[in-house]
Amino acid sequence: MGAEGELAALVAEARAAFAAAATLQELREVRARFLGRKGSVSTRLRAIGALPPGERALDVTLPGVAPARGALHPVTRVERDMAEFFAGLGFSVEEGPEVETEWHCFDALRIAADHPSRDSHDTFFVSGGHVLRTHTSPVQIRAMTGRTPPFRFIAPGRVFRVDFDATHSPFFHQIEGFMVDERVSFGDMKGVLYAFARHLMGPEVRLRFRAHFFPFTEPSAEFDFSWHGGWLEWGGCGMIHPGVLENCGIDATRWQGFAFGMTIDRTAMQRFGIPNIHRMFDGDVRVLEPLA
């Protein structure tokens, strides 16, 4: 058996031994057997110095090892796709800070001081009367204040909540959409959401609207999309409450609008077949490999 054959046999033997190790102690023994100071591999490596120079020189004509290709994160890909869709409908993109004032995050949105979402077990509070924003709705307040309708815009971004279990993460990504004009209806909003869902998930997707309560919209609804034979909660929506418009300096007797928001992460899970939200952000590169 030639040198290459001996090396191939040694590799096969090592793989079989490591695979057969059933305990940590057995694994240590196998490692010492092959990689220890007197191990099979170490002994062969020491023998390289005794080879003729021509047999131990580097062959620069051999092909190099190609670096791994990078890929955009699933959330980034979906967020960009969402923004492109709404750009086609004339929506602009608005941004806001992740560390927000309580006014923008709660008060201007008619979220009462005793509302459960303002408790420390739901919201991350920081010094100076600020919070890590719990939703992207504060962007709505910042974008509408000091502006005269009509306007339409989306607000994608990262949000934070004290929530960690099998289906929730303490930070995730949302996108919200707003449209204010003299004649805007709940039906207009549903049409936009149906078109949006079909763009993201295909023509067979179905939506389900359930009556709900939000302090900042009236009437309000939660909506789900069909997934794996069932329903997965996607977001909330409704007509912007007149009080919110007034808080932004907009005459609610003349203007009205709708607002909706959903998680980008769950949309990415649906599109790329990721079963657990925690796999999205725990550094597992296998999440990116199918996209490279």
Buried (B, 14 or more C-beta within 10 A) or exposed (E): EEEEEEEEEBEEEBEEBBEEBEEEEEBEEBBEBBEBEEBBBBEEEEEEEEEEEEEEEEEEEEEEEEEEEEBEBBBBBBBEBBBEBBEEEEBEEBEBBBEBBBEBBBBBBBBEEEEEBBEEEEBBBEEEEBBBBBBBBBBBBBBBEEBEBEBBBBBBBBBBBBBEEEEEBEBBBBBBBBBBBEEBEBEBBBEBBBEBBBBBBEEEBEBEEEEBEBBBBBEBBBBBBBBEEEBBBBBBBBBBBBBBBEBBEBEBEEBBBBBBBBBBBBBBBBBBEBEEBBBBBEEEEEBBEEBE
